[in-house]
């Protein structure tokens, strides 16, 4: 019941944020000029942008497969794409992307992947993702500092949160005494609230953390896998942050080059990650307006926001949602 209520609230928040975001973007706009600007977009540049988004999802699936394969659970292409789609869709509809990994674990459990192995695989993928995104944002800030002064506070917060989460995962994975320390803390907490089976629950949680740590240490011993994860994640982030460039060229603009746009997008991405909004809606559009307004003529800035976010968020959200719905429908039909 709680799970269904949480899902309803998240979806409700999403359906409220979408029209609110569109209203904020379109407020005060001349709709006739906006429509004309969108019609002027050269569709040939839409294909590489969409392919970049598809590559982003495929890279996620490949990294998950590498980590699960190391634990003795190789996946098929449909399975790894299913996990990647679940991660994108549920991260997009929950605040701070909090629902992505739990739902990925849910699908893995359905494929008989042990939870500790699945958790270790997803943690490894997430750690690589955070390392690359933070590195790109810091590099982007160093190269384009003057254009980003208005985002410094949000960037600092985003980097701090990402590094804090990364440090916590490393402690859970690599500190030998962490599971037992967590067991003692959890046992005291459960006893404080006088919950039943406090000792058994704490011990079970500690065993899960121990298995998680074993999985992470197994990964740490495979330098080749770590290198492949970092390379694949780098390709993934390069693809994602290249979408604004192709949109820029689609509007016939050539003044700014790919490196400049990539730097701005890298900083924007990490800056809005600190905000507890589904898909960072509203914040991403506002940040785009702040960072990219010097690159676009005023008449093209709103259309650029709509096309960029359409390709990088709303279209893949719809596609992954439909794919997961089709999967559930297929399972239900087979069971019935």
matplotlib code that plots the C-alpha trace (Angstrom):
import matplotlib.pyplot as plt

x = [0.0, 2.8, 4.6, 1.5, 0.9, 4.5, 4.2, 0.9, 2.4, 5.5, 3.4, 1.2, 4.2, 5.4, 2.1, 2.0, 5.6, 5.4, 2.7, 4.2, 7.6, 6.1, 4.2, 7.4, 9.3, 6.5, 5.4, 5.5, 6.5, 5.1, 3.6, 3.6, 7.3, 8.0, 6.2, 8.1, 11.4, 10.6, 9.6, 13.0, 14.9, 16.7, 15.5, 18.8, 20.4, 17.7, 19.0, 22.5, 20.8, 18.4, 21.2, 23.2, 20.3, 20.0, 23.7, 23.4, 20.8, 22.8, 26.0, 24.1, 23.0, 26.5, 28.0, 25.4, 26.1, 29.9, 29.4, 26.9, 29.0, 31.9, 29.6, 28.6, 25.3, 25.7, 22.7, 21.1, 20.6, 16.9, 17.7, 20.4, 18.3, 15.4, 17.6, 18.8, 15.2, 14.0, 16.8, 16.1, 12.3, 12.0, 14.9, 13.1, 9.8, 11.2, 12.8, 16.6, 16.5, 15.8, 13.6, 15.9, 18.1, 15.4, 13.4, 16.5, 17.0, 13.4, 13.8, 17.1, 15.5, 12.8, 15.7, 17.1, 20.0, 20.8, 20.1, 23.7, 25.2, 22.7, 23.3, 27.1, 26.8, 24.6, 26.8, 29.8, 28.0, 26.8, 30.3, 31.8, 29.0, 29.6, 33.3, 32.9, 30.1, 31.9, 35.2, 33.5, 31.7, 34.9, 36.7, 33.8, 34.0, 37.7, 37.4, 34.3, 34.4, 33.2, 30.1, 29.1, 29.4, 25.7, 25.7, 28.7, 26.6, 24.5, 27.5, 29.3, 26.3, 25.9, 29.6, 29.5, 26.4, 27.8, 31.2, 29.5, 27.4, 30.5, 32.5, 29.6, 29.5, 33.3, 33.2, 30.4, 32.3, 35.9, 35.9, 36.1, 34.5, 31.6, 29.0, 29.4, 29.4, 26.2, 24.7, 25.4, 23.9, 20.8, 20.3, 20.2, 17.9, 15.5, 15.5, 14.9, 11.7, 10.9, 10.5, 10.3, 13.2, 15.6, 18.7, 17.7, 16.9, 20.2, 22.2, 20.5, 21.3, 24.9, 25.2, 23.8, 26.4, 29.1, 28.1, 27.8, 31.4, 32.6, 31.1, 32.7, 36.1, 35.8, 35.3, 38.2, 40.5, 39.5, 41.3, 40.3, 36.6, 37.1, 38.9, 36.1, 33.5, 35.2, 35.6, 32.0, 30.7, 32.9, 31.2, 27.9, 28.4, 30.0, 26.9, 24.4, 26.2, 26.6, 22.8, 22.7, 25.4, 23.3, 20.3, 22.4, 23.5, 19.9, 18.9, 21.6, 24.0, 27.7, 29.3, 29.9, 31.8, 31.2, 33.8, 32.1, 28.6, 29.8, 31.4, 28.2, 26.0, 28.4, 28.2, 24.4, 23.9, 25.7, 24.3, 20.7, 21.4, 21.3, 17.6, 14.9, 12.8, 11.7, 14.0, 15.3, 12.3, 12.1, 15.7, 17.2, 15.2, 16.0, 19.7, 19.7, 18.2, 20.9, 23.9, 23.0, 21.3, 24.6, 24.8, 21.3, 19.4, 16.4, 13.9, 15.6, 16.3, 12.9, 12.7, 16.2, 15.1, 12.1, 14.0, 17.0, 14.8, 12.5, 15.3, 17.2, 14.3, 10.7, 11.1, 13.3, 10.9, 8.0, 10.0, 11.3, 7.9, 6.2, 8.9, 8.4, 4.6, 4.8, 7.1, 4.5, 1.7, 3.6, 4.2, 0.6, -0.6, 1.8, 0.7, -3.0]
y = [0.0, 2.4, 1.6, 2.3, 5.6, 6.7, 5.9, 7.8, 10.8, 10.8, 10.5, 13.3, 15.5, 14.7, 15.6, 18.9, 19.8, 19.2, 21.9, 24.2, 24.0, 24.5, 27.5, 29.0, 28.5, 29.8, 32.7, 36.0, 34.2, 35.2, 31.8, 32.6, 33.5, 30.4, 28.2, 29.7, 29.2, 25.5, 25.0, 26.5, 23.8, 21.5, 18.0, 16.5, 17.5, 15.8, 12.4, 12.6, 14.2, 11.2, 8.7, 10.3, 9.8, 6.2, 5.7, 7.0, 4.3, 1.5, 2.5, 2.2, -1.3, -2.3, -1.2, -3.0, -6.2, -5.9, -5.7, -8.5, -10.7, -10.3, -11.6, -14.6, -13.2, -12.5, -10.7, -10.7, -7.6, -7.4, -7.7, -5.0, -2.6, -3.3, -2.4, 0.8, 1.8, 1.2, 3.3, 6.2, 6.2, 5.8, 8.2, 10.7, 10.5, 10.5, 13.4, 13.4, 10.3, 8.2, 5.6, 4.4, 2.0, 0.4, -0.4, -1.7, -4.1, -5.1, -6.1, -7.9, -9.8, -11.0, -12.3, -14.2, -11.9, -11.8, -8.4, -7.9, -8.7, -6.4, -3.6, -3.9, -3.7, -0.7, 1.0, 0.5, 1.9, 4.9, 5.6, 5.7, 7.9, 10.4, 10.4, 11.3, 13.8, 15.7, 15.7, 17.1, 19.8, 20.9, 20.9, 22.9, 25.4, 25.8, 26.5, 28.6, 30.3, 33.7, 32.4, 30.4, 32.7, 32.7, 28.9, 28.6, 28.1, 25.4, 23.7, 23.6, 22.1, 19.5, 18.5, 18.3, 16.0, 13.8, 13.5, 12.8, 10.0, 8.6, 8.6, 6.9, 4.1, 3.7, 3.4, 0.8, -1.2, -1.0, -0.4, -3.9, -2.9, -0.9, -3.8, -4.7, -1.0, -0.6, -3.7, -2.3, 1.1, -0.5, -2.8, 0.1, 2.1, -0.8, -1.5, 2.2, 2.0, -1.4, -3.2, -6.9, -9.1, -6.2, -8.4, -10.6, -7.7, -5.9, -9.1, -9.7, -6.1, -6.6, -9.8, -8.0, -5.2, -7.8, -9.4, -5.9, -5.2, -8.5, -7.6, -4.2, -5.6, -8.2, -5.4, -3.4, -6.4, -6.3, -3.3, -4.1, -4.0, -0.6, 0.8, -0.4, 1.1, 4.5, 4.5, 3.5, 6.1, 8.7, 7.9, 8.0, 11.4, 12.7, 11.6, 13.1, 16.5, 16.7, 16.9, 20.7, 21.1, 19.3, 21.3, 24.5, 23.5, 22.5, 26.1, 27.1, 28.6, 28.1, 30.8, 28.4, 25.2, 21.8, 22.2, 25.4, 23.9, 20.7, 22.7, 24.7, 21.6, 19.7, 22.4, 22.7, 18.9, 18.7, 22.0, 20.9, 17.4, 18.9, 19.8, 17.3, 17.6, 14.7, 14.9, 18.3, 19.8, 23.6, 23.9, 22.5, 24.8, 27.8, 26.9, 26.5, 30.0, 31.4, 29.7, 29.6, 33.0, 34.5, 31.9, 32.1, 35.0, 35.9, 34.5, 31.1, 30.6, 29.2, 26.9, 25.6, 24.8, 22.9, 20.9, 20.1, 18.9, 17.2, 15.0, 14.6, 14.1, 14.0, 11.8, 9.1, 9.4, 8.5, 5.8, 4.0, 4.3, 2.7, 0.0, -0.9, -0.9, -3.2, -5.5, -5.7, -6.2, -9.1, -10.7, -10.3, -11.8, -14.7, -15.3, -15.1]
z = [0.0, 0.9, -2.3, -4.4, -2.5, -3.1, -6.8, -7.1, -5.3, -7.6, -10.7, -9.4, -8.8, -12.3, -14.0, -12.0, -12.8, -16.6, -17.3, -14.7, -16.4, -19.8, -18.5, -17.1, -20.3, -22.5, -20.3, -22.2, -25.4, -28.8, -29.8, -33.5, -33.5, -31.3, -33.8, -36.7, -34.9, -34.2, -37.9, -38.9, -37.0, -39.5, -38.8, -40.1, -36.8, -34.8, -35.7, -34.0, -31.0, -30.6, -31.3, -28.5, -26.1, -27.3, -26.8, -23.3, -22.4, -24.1, -22.3, -19.0, -19.9, -20.9, -17.6, -15.6, -17.6, -17.0, -13.2, -13.0, -15.3, -12.9, -10.1, -12.2, -13.6, -17.3, -18.9, -22.3, -24.4, -23.5, -19.8, -19.7, -21.7, -19.4, -16.4, -18.1, -19.1, -15.6, -14.2, -16.5, -16.2, -12.4, -11.7, -13.9, -12.0, -8.5, -6.5, -6.6, -8.9, -5.8, -7.4, -10.2, -8.5, -6.3, -9.4, -11.2, -8.2, -8.4, -12.1, -11.3, -8.5, -11.0, -13.1, -10.1, -9.5, -5.7, -4.2, -2.8, -6.2, -7.9, -5.4, -5.8, -9.6, -9.5, -6.9, -9.1, -12.1, -10.0, -8.6, -12.1, -13.3, -10.4, -11.0, -14.7, -14.3, -11.5, -13.4, -16.5, -14.5, -12.8, -16.1, -17.7, -14.9, -15.2, -19.0, -18.9, -15.5, -16.5, -18.2, -15.2, -12.2, -11.7, -11.2, -8.8, -5.6, -7.2, -8.7, -5.4, -3.7, -6.5, -6.4, -2.6, -2.6, -5.3, -3.6, -0.2, -1.7, -3.4, -0.1, 1.7, -0.9, -0.8, 3.0, 2.8, 0.1, 1.3, 5.0, 6.6, 9.9, 8.3, 8.1, 11.8, 12.9, 10.9, 12.5, 16.0, 15.1, 13.5, 16.4, 18.8, 16.6, 16.2, 20.0, 20.6, 18.7, 20.3, 17.0, 16.9, 15.7, 16.1, 16.4, 13.5, 11.2, 12.1, 11.5, 8.2, 7.1, 8.1, 6.1, 3.1, 3.6, 3.9, 0.6, -1.0, 0.2, -1.1, -4.5, -4.6, -3.6, -6.3, -8.8, -7.3, -8.1, -11.8, -13.1, -16.7, -15.7, -13.9, -17.0, -19.2, -16.9, -16.9, -20.7, -21.3, -18.8, -20.5, -23.8, -22.1, -20.6, -23.9, -25.7, -23.2, -23.0, -26.8, -27.4, -26.8, -29.5, -32.2, -31.2, -31.5, -35.0, -35.9, -35.5, -38.0, -35.4, -35.7, -33.5, -30.5, -30.9, -29.3, -26.4, -25.2, -25.2, -23.6, -20.8, -20.1, -20.2, -17.8, -15.2, -15.6, -15.2, -11.9, -10.6, -10.9, -9.5, -6.0, -6.3, -5.1, -8.3, -10.6, -13.6, -12.3, -14.1, -14.0, -12.6, -15.8, -18.0, -15.8, -15.7, -19.5, -19.8, -17.6, -19.1, -22.8, -23.3, -24.6, -27.3, -28.7, -30.2, -27.9, -30.4, -30.4, -26.7, -25.8, -28.8, -28.0, -24.4, -25.7, -28.3, -26.0, -23.1, -25.5, -26.8, -23.6, -21.1, -22.3, -25.4, -23.6, -20.6, -22.9, -24.7, -21.6, -19.9, -22.9, -23.1, -19.4, -19.8, -22.8, -20.8, -17.9, -20.4, -22.0, -18.6, -17.6, -20.8, -20.5, -16.9, -17.8]

ax = plt.figure().add_subplot(projection="3d")
ax.plot(x, y, z, "-o")
ax.set_aspect("equal")
plt.show()
